[in-house]
């Protein structure tokens, strides 16, 4: 599965100078936040594949102007043909405002999700805006990562974590980091195109969770229509 992952910066190569050849094989778009809803709508309509998103810390505008035609996966485990994606957007709280959380608030969000995660026998990609503490974050408070993300990665060991928030212009930012859990952490600020192999996630309806696999076998999703 080929995924276009975007965050933080509207890339001219994908907007002003859009060339369909660059995205012709993309199967799915994932936004890790802090992007104009109009930009997301443009990508979804031009590439004509589903676009999933979480909020960045500057995405309060989505409350009044959500990106039309796109799917929010905040606090969900979203199954796309067997690829299970957990959405946990927002950044560390550094001032009053929406889409920001204290460490304890994010930890509570994760705890509320554990039943859904366990029902699906884990997840394959953590889709976040902020990085994990100590793995791609910065020393200043606004760009600190969440330590509870480290606990989440150690517990479920997903293949990938995608995030934005830490821009390339901030210094020598590693685009990929291997977490001690084995998860590959990818900073998708701007855009990245990722190839996810079939062997990197279960076949649809074959997670090993009896109840969830039965449910999938009986139900059609919005993408089956």
C-alpha positions, 0 to 999 in steps of 0.5 A: 500500500502506498501512502502519502503522509503530510503535515505542517507545510502546504507543499507547492509541488502538491498544490500550486504545481500539482503533477498527477504523475507524482501521486498516481500510485497513492492508495491512501492519504494521511494528514498529521495535522496543522494543514489548511482544510482547503489543502486537504480537500484539494489533495483528496479530490485530485488524488481521489483516494481516502484522506484520514487526518488528526488535528495539529495544535493549530487546527482549531479552525476545523471545528467550524471548517472541517476538511470536506470529504476527509475522515477524522480518526481522532481517538479511533482505531481505523481499519483500512483494508487490514491496516490499523491506524490509531489517531492521537492528534494534538501537541503538548499544552503550552498555552490555552487553546484547543488541540493541546493536552497535558501529559496526563490528559494524553495519557487518559486519552490513550487509556480510553482507547485501550479497549478498542485497541485490544479488540483489534489485537493492536494497531499498525500505525500510530498517527499523531501530530506530536512526537514521542518524548525523546524521539524527534522532539525538541527541548522547548516546551511547545515542541516537547513530545509525549512520554505516554507515547513511549509507553504506548509503543512499548506495549503494542509495538506498531510498525510505524509512528507518523508525526509532524509538529517539528519542522525541518527548518528548526535544525538538524531533524532526523526524518526517521528514528528507530524507537527502542520498541522496534517502531519506525518513527517518521517525521512527515513534515511537508510530505513523505510517500511510504510503501507499506508491505502486505506483510507489515499488517494483517490481512483484513479480517485476520487480526487474530481477534475472534470478535473483531474478525467476525464483525469485519466478515459480516460488515461492509465499510464505507470503502466497500461501497 
